[in-house]
Amino acid sequence: MSLQRTEARHWWRDAVIYQVYVRSFLDSTGDGIGDLAGVRAGLPYLKKLGVDGIWLSPFYPSPQHDHGYDVADYCDVDPTFGDLAEFDLLVTAARRLGIRVLLDIVPNHCSSEHPWFREALAAGPGSAARARFHFADGRGSDGSQPPNNWHAMFGGPAWSRVTEADGRPGQWYLHMFTPEQPDWNWRDPEVPAEFERILRFWLDRGVDGFRIDVAAGLFKHPELPDSPDPEADARTRDSVNPLAWNQPEVHEVWRHWRAICEDYTARDGRERLLVGEVSVPTAREHAQYVRADELHQAFFFDLLSAPWDADAFRKVISEAMQDIAGTGSTVTWVLNNHDQVRTVTRYGEPATEGSGLGAARARAAALLMLALPGAAYIYQGEELGLPEVVDLPDDVLTDPIFRRTGSRARIRDGCRVPLPWSGQASPFGFTSGVEGAKPWLPQPEWFAEHATDRALADTRSFWHLYRDGLQLRASLPQLGEGSLRWLDTPPGVLAFVRGDDLVCAVNFGTAPTPAPVSGTPLLSSGPCPAGVLPGATAAWWINDL
């Protein structure tokens, strides 16, 4: 059996990408906020882990109402994170290590401080500047009611009224997230032209592709009618309103962006990648975004949202393999990101089940994901087994969901607490050089148990499980791209074959069960004697029979 996978031209089809939430990765200046120089300093760590690339959260100039997803200038670096020269150094260093760099681009909305939006406010109703956004007259005799009944995903109405130049209440503008994030109007030709300029600006600086925020957004129903369920987005915190998301015109945008990337690929043979944040109701609709001339990849969130249940996991995996892989693309698996409760905590719920069981399940899920055909994305800190920080004081919370609703339910700060790198007390090596410097979100004392230096020294740690899984994935020809074949298993157990002989099995229950393959596994998420698959455990075997 060969242990070396053939190098494929389409590197992205089975790549493992590490999501860097820049402000929480590593601080090089001592201001308590991570930055691009910190990312550059952390590249050897990521190389050692074994990832193929990194996805950087937004670092553009921004008032930070939604931590960079409110972009004021798409072609620069916010001074908090560095400058363009530092960005260039980061790209050069990453390329030297064989690590590809993806940028987060936000085409659905911008910052209310973006020059074009400021121009729109000054220009007044009916102007070309306002046509770049969704401005509309209000309803009622005095225009005091919003143009429709839509609610924003982060709470409250999706419309805000402006004060016109003469001081009188005027038109309303649409914002599907916060008032500080006005939505672009992609039906205006200046908007797609501007984003083509932005793409080429960063491609010319050497990036390997883009993660596209809210990729099912951009277009709204042209008549902006009332929704039959106006609070659906806020209730689910998802793109549910069919009048605001997943409009058919969006596919033409992705065809054009794909053509731009193919143009750059043709110049030097280095493939550029488009991966979309696509939240749609079904795997079949998801598949429409990854047709051969559209996005290369789109995150498949159904695995992330599936309950810890063997039947639920088998269902979403089977649907993805049928509908998404059937387009000729590969499935892009994720278990966590900067918007979700950390995996250890999510799988440990309800709390009575204990954090130990949550950690065991998270380890098993990681091994399962790395065995599936296609690509995988890992959110920073998952390789350290970090739980969610659930007890941050109200006065430090920065998530606009909390600011707009007053509710702590589903806020995202708990998964964004800066990483612990070393030591026994905060800032745990995250920030250095300035005495008394504090991370932008407080780190709990128990972060010491998950610090990188401790993880590297403990061969039983999450870090070593991820590293060993990535090394095997890169060396075994059965893993990465391809298909899978399900095996018959007892209730509560999933098992499938990759290639002719590599078996992955997961026991979703708590009691041990006979292993589907005899012999000692190549790799397991926990202690796994020959012939036995303990509860909340995943393992890989080479089946020689």
N, C-alpha and C positions, 0 to 999 in steps of 0.2 A: 504493500500500500504506500503510495506516494504521500509525503507529508508537506508538499509544497503546492499551494494553489497557483494556477496559471494566472499571470497578471492580465487582467482584462482592460481593454481600452476604456470601457465605460466604468470608470472607477467608482462612480456614485451609486451604482446599482446595489452594491453590498457594503457600502462604506459605513463606518461607525463614527458619528460626529458628536463632539462634546459641546454642549451649550455653555458658553461663558456669560454669566450675568455680570457684566464688567464692574459695576459699582460694588459688588460683593465678592469679587475673586481675590484680588491682592492689591493693597494700597502701597504705592512707591513714594508718596510725598508726605505722609503723616497727617493728612487732613481727615482721615477716617473714611474716605471713599475710594474704592478701587478705581484703577485707571489703566490706560493702554500700556504704559511701561510695566505695570504690575502683571498684565497678561503676558507681555514679552518675557518677564522674569520667570513666569510659570510654565513656559513652553517645554523645558526639559522634563518637568514633572508629567506633562501630558504625553510627551513622547515616550516616556518610560511606561505610562499606563497603556499605551498602544493604540490610541485613537487615530483615525485617518484625517480628521479635520476639526475645526472649531467654528462655531456659530457665535458671533459677537452680538450681544444685545445693543440697542441704539446708544451711540456715543455722540450724536450730533448736537449742535447748539440747541438748547431747549430750556424753557423755564421749569421743567421737571415736575409739572403737575401730574404726569403719569409716568415718571421716571424715564423720560426720553421717548416715549411713544407719542409725545406731543412735540413734533419736530418744527423748529423755527428756521433751520437752514440745513438742507439735505446734503450739502457738499462741503462740509467742514467738520471740525471736531470741537466739542464743547471744551473750554479751558479746564473744566473740572477733570477731564479725562486725558488731556494732553493737547496735541496739535497734529497737523497733517504730517509733519516731519517724523513724529513719534509713530504715527500710523504706518508710514512707509518702512520704518525700522522693524516694526512688528511683522509686516508682510514678508520682508526679506528674511528675517530670522525664522519665521514659520516655514518658508519655502526651503530654507537650508536644512531643516529638520524633516522635510517631507510631510508637513502638516498643511492642509489646505485651509483657506480662510473664507468664510461666508459672512456677509453682512446682513443685518436685519433692516429691511426697507419697509416703510409705512405708507402705502399708497392710498389708503381709504380716507385718511384725515391728516391734518397737520396741527400746528400750534396756532392758537389765536394771536400769537405774536409773530407769525410768519409775515413777511413783507407783503405778500399778495393779499392776505386777509386784512391787514391794516389798510391796504389800498382800497379794498372792497368797502370797508366801513366808511372811509372818507368819500368814496365816489358816489354813493347814493343809489337809490332804486333804479333799475333798468340799465345800469352801467355794464360794460364789458367785464370790469373787475369783479362785479358781483356774480356774473354768469359762471365764474370758475367754482363757485360754491352753490349751496342750495339756499338761496334767499327767497322768501315768499311773503306775501301780505297775510296778515292775520285774519281770522274769521270774526264775525260779529260786525255790528255797525261801526264800531270804532277800531276794529282790527286788534282787539285786546286778547283774543283767543288764539292759541297756536294754529298753524295751518292744517294740522291733522292731529290724531290722538296718539301718535307713537310715543313710546317711552324709551329712554336711553338704557343701555345694558347695565350701566353703573348706577342706575336709580334716577328717578325724577323724569320730567318731560324731556323729549329729544329736541326741543326747540327753545331758543332764547331770543328775546326781543332786544333790538338795538335801539340806541338813541341816535337820531339822525343829526346832521350837522347843525340844523336849526334848533336843536334842543328838544324836539318833540319825539315821542315814542314812534318807532318806525317799523320796519320789516322784522321778520324773524329769520334765523338761520338754523340749519339742521346740524345736530351733533349726536351721533349714535352712541357716544361714550360719555364725555363730559363737555360742559360749555367751553372749556379751554381747548377742545379738539374738534374744530369745525370740519365737517365732511367735504371732501372735494366733489365737484360735479364732473364726472368723467365723460359726460355728453358734450362738454365744452372742449373743442379741439386743442386749446392751449394746455390743458391738463395732461393728456397723454404725451404731447410734445415735450413738456417740461420733464416728465419722468423718463423719457428716453434720454434726454440730456443727462439726467442724474445717473442712470444706469451706466452710460458710457464714461462718465467722470470716474466712477469707481472701478469699472473694468479696465480703464486705462491706467489705473494705479495698481493693477495686478491682482485684484480679488478673484476668487475662484467661483463666486456665485452669490446668491441672495436667498435668504429666508424671507418670505413675503407675509407680512402681517395682514390678517383679515382678508385672505385671498379670495374668499367667496363674497366679498363686499364690493366696493367701488360704485356699482350702479344701483340706483333706486328705481322703483316703478315711476315712469315718467309723469304720471298724474298725481303722485303722492297721496293716494287715497287713504281713508281711515283703515285701520287694521281691526279684524274681528277679535283679536286678543292682544291689545296694545301693550300689556305688561309682560308678555311672554319672554322677551329678551332679559328683562330685569329679574324675572322670577327664576329663570333657568341659568342666567348669566351665560347665555349662549346665543348664537346667531339663528334665531327661530323665526322672526318676522319674515314671511315670504315676500313681502313688498319691499324690504330693505336689503335683502341678502340673496345671493345665488341667482341673480338675474342672468338671462342667457347672453347678454352682450359682453359679460366679463370674459368669456372664452376667447373673444377676438383679441383682447389685451394680452392674454397669455400666449396666444399664437405669435403676436408681434414680439413680445419679450423673448420668446424662444428663438425667433429668427435672429434677434440681436445677439443672443448668446452663441448661436451657431455660427454667426459671422466671425466672432472673436475666436471661436474654436478652430475655424477653417484657417485662420491666419497663422496659428502656431501649433495646432494639434492638441492644445491643452483644453480639455472640456470644462465649460462653465456650467454651473448647476443652478436650477430654480427649484426651490422647495416651498410649497405653500402651506400656510395655516388654513386649512379648509375644514370648516365645520358645517356639514350638511347632514340631512336626516338618515341617508342610507349609503351603504358601500357602493351601490350602483351609481348614485349621483356623484359620490367621491371619485369614482373611476373616470368620470367625464373630464376631470381636471388633469388627468395624467395620460391623456391620449397622446399619440406619438408626436404631435406637433404642438403640444401645450406644455404644461409644467413637467419637469423630469420626475418630480416626487411631490407627494402631499402627505402630511402627517396623518396617520390613521389613529384617531383618538379612541376608537371603540375598545381597543385593548386596555388603554389607560382607565376608561370608565367602567370596564367590566367588573362585577363583583368577584370576590375570591371564590370561584366555583368552577369546577371542571367543565360542566356543560356550557356555562356562559363563555369561557375561554375558547372552547372548541368551536362554538357557533361563530364568534367574531373572527377567529382565525380562518375558518372555512369560507366565510363570506368574503373576506379580504382576498384570499387566494383565488377564489372564483371570479370575483368582479374586478378587482384592481389588477392583479397579476395577469388577468385575461386580456388587458389592454396592451400588453407587451412591456408595461412598466414593472417595477418591483414595489412591494409594499414597504412603507416607511413606518417602522414600529416605534412607539414611544410609551414609556411608563410614567414620565413626569416631565414637568417644565416649570417655568417661573410663575405660572398662573395657578398651579395645583398644589394641594396638600401633599407633602412628601410621602413617598411610597411606604416607608416603615410605619408611619402613623396611620396612613389610609388603610393598610392591610391589618393593622392592629385594632381597628374599630370593630365592635364597641370596646370601650376602654377596659372592660372587665376581662377581655381576652389577653391583655398584658402586652407590653412592648416587646418581650422576647418572641412571642408568636408573630408579631408584626415584622420583626427583623428577619425571622426565618422565612416568612412568606415573601418578603421583598428580595431576599437572596435567591429564592427559587424562581421568582418571576424574572429576575435579571438573567439567570441562566437560560430560562425558556426563551426570552426575547432574543438573546444572542444566538440561539440555535435555529430561529425561524428564517425562512428564505427572505432576502431583501436587505434593506438598510435599517440601521438603528440609531437613535439619538439618545444621548445620556445627559441629563441635567446635572450641573456641577453640584457636588456634595452627595449625590447618590452613591458614588463609589466609596464614600466614607460611611455610608449607613446613617446619615444624619436624619434624625426625626424632625418633625415640624416643631417650631417654637410656638407654643399655643398660649403662652401667658405674658406676651408683651404688654406693657402698660398702655392705656389709651393715649397717653400724651406723647408716645413715640411713634404711633402708627402713622404711616404716610400714604397708605393705599387710598386712592380717591373713592373707592367703594365705601370705605368707612366714613370718609369725610362727607359723602353725599347722602348716606343712609343712616349713619349712626350705629349700624349693626356690625358686629364682629363676625357674623356668619359669612364664611367663604372669602374672608379677606386674604390677601396674598403676601403680606409682610412676613409671615411665619416661615415661608420657604425661601426668603430672600436675605436672611440674616447672614452677615459676612462669614466666610469660611474660616474654620480654625486650622492653622498650619502647624503650630508648635506651642509647647509650654503648658502651664497649668492654670493660667488665668488670662482673662481678656486683656489685650486684644488677640491673644493666641497666635502671634506672629503675622496677623493680617495686616497690621499697620505698624510701622517702625520709623525711627529717626526723629520723632518728636515726643518728648517725655509727656506722659499723661494723655496722649492721643487716644480718642475713643472711636470705635466703629460707628457708622451712621445709624445702625440699629444695634441695640445691646445684645451681646452674646451671653447665654446662660453659663453658669459654672460647669454644667455637665458636658459642655462642648469639649472639655479636655479629654473625655473618653473617646472622642472621634477625631482628634487632631491628626493631621497628615503624618507627622513624625511617628506617632504611635501606630498608625495604621500600616505604615511601611515596615515597621519592626515586627509586626504580628502576622505571621503567615496565615492565621485563621481569619483575618479581617475581611471586611467587604472589599477593600482595595485589592487585596490579592485575589479574591474571587473574580472581580472584574478583569484584572490584569491577566490572570490565567485563562479566563474565558476568551478574551480578545486575542491572546497569543494562539490558542488552539483554533479559533475561528479563522485566523490568518493563515494557518499552516495546513488545515485539513481541507482537502478538495471537496468534501461533501457539504461543507458549510458555506454560508454566503448566499450567492444566487442559486436558483434552482426551484425544486418543488419538494413537497413532503407527502408521505403516505401514512395514514393513521393506522395504529395497531389496535386490536381488540384489547380492552383493559377492564378491570373491575370498576364499579362505580367510584367516583371521586378521584380517578387517576386518568391522566392523559399521557399518551405515548405516541411518538411518530418516528419515522425513519427518514433520514436525509441521505441521498445517494443510495447505495446498496446496503450499507452496513452501519451507518452511524445512527444510534438510537438516542432520543431524548425523552425522558419521562418525568412527570411531575405528580407527586402525591398531594392533592389538595386537602386531604383529610388530616386527622391528628394521629391516627393509629398506623403502625407500619403495615406494609402490604408486600407480597412477593414482587421482586423486581422483574421487569419483562425480559431481562437479559441476565445470563449467569456471568459470574466473574466480577472483578473489581472495576468500578467505573473509571473512565479517564479523568472525570472532574465531577464533583458534586457540590451542592450548595451547603451541605452539612455532613456530619459523619454518616457514612453509607456503607455498611458491611456488604460483602458479596452476597447476592441473592435476595437482598432486602432493600426496600425503598421506604425509609422512615416518613412519618407525617411531615407536611410542610417542607418537603425536600424535592429538589430537582437533580437529575444526574444525566451524564452523557456516557455512552458505552460504544465501543466498536464490537459489533456482533460478528464473530468469526464463523458462525454456523451457516 
